[in-house]
């Protein structure tokens, strides 16, 4: 994709990978608007990057998505890139937990799956009117080889991978490109939120700055399935003879 001259909206743009992408695109001269649920975090990120704007936007709420899309397309009619980055991750152990944590499962499905579907659907009428537009869905290398302590999260990312393929095919005769950006395990607050499970065998987190550099380089190409660093390994190993060995490596003793 062309990484300059865009007007870009990023969900979950106040921290982690979302903030990293927002700042990288901002430095290239793009108009960047970040969205998320935590207004104070969004405001701090925007203040640190003069010219960047923000909107309180809840990817789990159909009402927030509808209202946010209406406001964004009104204020920024040149909006041509939407990045579905917002996501949550929870541990679940079906072998030891007496009951399913319905609230945590629901949040993963509402944000990681339904959020992507709703945001994509809501913005598409506007994006299809642009001369060149892009939807970027942030998935994970764990879509291909799961980390079993996060069974629902990994499954939601596998869903978005499959959905991205279908959406790309359906939009093939429009001006809208669909790009999947699959990070490896990256050192963000999402990864640090549950430090008691930080030991995942031989897998180590990639520094955020290194990931962003690799992601921006990949986004500047014509690729549509961008597997960064170890995400490529996890993808390729899922169908390789050593798939069971790689699964064991990813999951360590868990």
JOHUPE-V379734 format. One record per backbone hydrogen bond with DSSP energy under -0.5 kcal/mol. CO is the residue of the C=O (numbers start at 1). NH is the residue of the N-H. E is the energy in kcal/mol with one decimal. If there is no record, write none. Layout:
co->CO nh->NH e->E
co->CO nh->NH e->E
This chain:
co->1 nh->3 e->-0.6
co->6 nh->8 e->-0.5
co->6 nh->31 e->-2.5
co->7 nh->80 e->-2.2
co->7 nh->81 e->-1.7
co->8 nh->33 e->-3.1
co->9 nh->83 e->-2.9
co->10 nh->13 e->-0.7
co->10 nh->35 e->-2.7
co->12 nh->15 e->-0.6
co->15 nh->18 e->-0.8
co->15 nh->19 e->-1.5
co->16 nh->20 e->-2.4
co->17 nh->21 e->-2.7
co->18 nh->22 e->-2.5
co->19 nh->23 e->-2.8
co->20 nh->24 e->-2.0
co->21 nh->25 e->-2.7
co->22 nh->26 e->-2.4
co->23 nh->27 e->-2.2
co->24 nh->28 e->-0.8
co->25 nh->28 e->-0.5
co->25 nh->30 e->-1.8
co->26 nh->29 e->-1.8
co->30 nh->32 e->-0.7
co->31 nh->8 e->-3.2
co->32 nh->53 e->-2.3
co->33 nh->10 e->-2.2
co->34 nh->55 e->-2.1
co->35 nh->12 e->-1.1
co->35 nh->13 e->-2.1
co->36 nh->57 e->-2.7
co->37 nh->39 e->-1.0
co->38 nh->42 e->-2.3
co->39 nh->43 e->-2.9
co->40 nh->44 e->-2.0
co->41 nh->45 e->-2.2
co->42 nh->46 e->-2.6
co->43 nh->47 e->-2.5
co->44 nh->48 e->-1.6
co->46 nh->49 e->-1.1
co->49 nh->52 e->-2.6
co->53 nh->34 e->-2.8
co->55 nh->36 e->-1.1
co->57 nh->59 e->-0.7
co->58 nh->61 e->-1.9
co->60 nh->62 e->-0.6
co->61 nh->65 e->-2.4
co->62 nh->66 e->-2.5
co->63 nh->67 e->-2.5
co->64 nh->68 e->-2.8
co->65 nh->69 e->-2.6
co->66 nh->70 e->-2.0
co->67 nh->71 e->-2.2
co->68 nh->72 e->-2.8
co->69 nh->73 e->-2.5
co->70 nh->74 e->-1.4
co->71 nh->75 e->-2.8
co->72 nh->76 e->-2.8
co->76 nh->79 e->-2.3
co->80 nh->134 e->-2.4
co->81 nh->9 e->-2.6
co->82 nh->84 e->-0.6
co->82 nh->136 e->-2.7
co->83 nh->11 e->-2.4
co->83 nh->85 e->-1.3
co->84 nh->138 e->-2.4
co->93 nh->96 e->-0.8
co->93 nh->97 e->-2.5
co->100 nh->102 e->-1.8
co->101 nh->105 e->-2.3
co->102 nh->106 e->-2.8
co->103 nh->107 e->-2.1
co->104 nh->108 e->-1.9
co->105 nh->109 e->-2.3
co->106 nh->110 e->-3.2
co->107 nh->111 e->-2.3
co->108 nh->112 e->-1.9
co->108 nh->113 e->-0.6
co->109 nh->113 e->-1.3
co->109 nh->114 e->-2.7
co->110 nh->115 e->-1.1
co->113 nh->117 e->-2.3
co->114 nh->118 e->-3.0
co->115 nh->119 e->-2.7
co->116 nh->120 e->-2.2
co->117 nh->121 e->-2.5
co->118 nh->122 e->-2.7
co->119 nh->123 e->-2.2
co->120 nh->124 e->-1.6
co->121 nh->125 e->-0.6
co->123 nh->126 e->-0.6
co->123 nh->127 e->-2.6
co->124 nh->128 e->-2.8
co->126 nh->129 e->-1.4
co->127 nh->130 e->-1.7
co->133 nh->177 e->-2.7
co->134 nh->82 e->-2.2
co->134 nh->136 e->-0.5
co->135 nh->137 e->-0.6
co->135 nh->179 e->-3.0
co->136 nh->84 e->-2.6
co->136 nh->138 e->-0.6
co->137 nh->139 e->-0.7
co->137 nh->181 e->-2.5
co->140 nh->143 e->-1.8
co->141 nh->144 e->-1.6
co->141 nh->145 e->-1.5
co->146 nh->148 e->-0.7
co->147 nh->150 e->-2.6
co->148 nh->151 e->-0.7
co->149 nh->92 e->-1.4
co->150 nh->154 e->-2.5
co->151 nh->155 e->-1.6
co->152 nh->156 e->-2.5
co->153 nh->157 e->-1.9
co->154 nh->158 e->-1.9
co->155 nh->159 e->-2.1
co->156 nh->160 e->-2.1
co->157 nh->161 e->-2.1
co->158 nh->162 e->-2.2
co->159 nh->163 e->-3.1
co->160 nh->164 e->-2.5
co->161 nh->165 e->-1.6
co->162 nh->166 e->-2.0
co->163 nh->167 e->-3.2
co->164 nh->168 e->-2.4
co->165 nh->169 e->-1.8
co->166 nh->170 e->-2.6
co->167 nh->171 e->-2.0
co->169 nh->172 e->-1.3
co->171 nh->174 e->-2.2
co->175 nh->133 e->-2.3
co->175 nh->177 e->-0.6
co->177 nh->135 e->-2.8
co->177 nh->179 e->-0.5
co->179 nh->137 e->-2.8
co->179 nh->181 e->-0.5
co->180 nh->182 e->-0.6
co->180 nh->226 e->-3.3
co->181 nh->139 e->-2.2
co->181 nh->183 e->-0.7
co->182 nh->228 e->-2.2
co->183 nh->141 e->-2.6
co->184 nh->186 e->-0.6
co->185 nh->206 e->-3.3
co->186 nh->188 e->-1.8
co->188 nh->192 e->-1.9
co->189 nh->193 e->-0.9
co->191 nh->194 e->-0.6
co->192 nh->195 e->-0.7
co->194 nh->197 e->-2.2
co->195 nh->198 e->-1.9
co->198 nh->200 e->-1.0
co->200 nh->203 e->-1.9
co->203 nh->200 e->-0.6
co->206 nh->187 e->-2.7
co->207 nh->211 e->-2.2
co->208 nh->212 e->-2.8
co->209 nh->213 e->-2.1
co->210 nh->214 e->-2.1
co->211 nh->215 e->-3.1
co->212 nh->216 e->-2.7
co->213 nh->217 e->-1.8
co->214 nh->218 e->-2.1
co->215 nh->219 e->-2.9
co->216 nh->220 e->-1.2
co->218 nh->221 e->-1.7
co->224 nh->180 e->-3.2
co->224 nh->226 e->-0.5
co->225 nh->227 e->-0.9
co->226 nh->182 e->-3.2
co->226 nh->228 e->-0.7
co->228 nh->231 e->-2.4
co->229 nh->232 e->-1.7
co->229 nh->233 e->-0.7
co->230 nh->234 e->-2.5
co->231 nh->235 e->-2.2
co->232 nh->236 e->-2.9
co->233 nh->237 e->-2.5
co->234 nh->238 e->-0.9
co->235 nh->238 e->-0.6
co->236 nh->239 e->-0.9
co->237 nh->240 e->-0.9
co->240 nh->243 e->-1.8
co->242 nh->246 e->-2.4
co->243 nh->247 e->-2.5
co->244 nh->248 e->-2.0
co->245 nh->249 e->-1.9
co->246 nh->250 e->-2.7
co->247 nh->251 e->-1.8
co->248 nh->252 e->-1.2
co->249 nh->202 e->-0.9
co->249 nh->203 e->-0.5
co->251 nh->254 e->-2.3
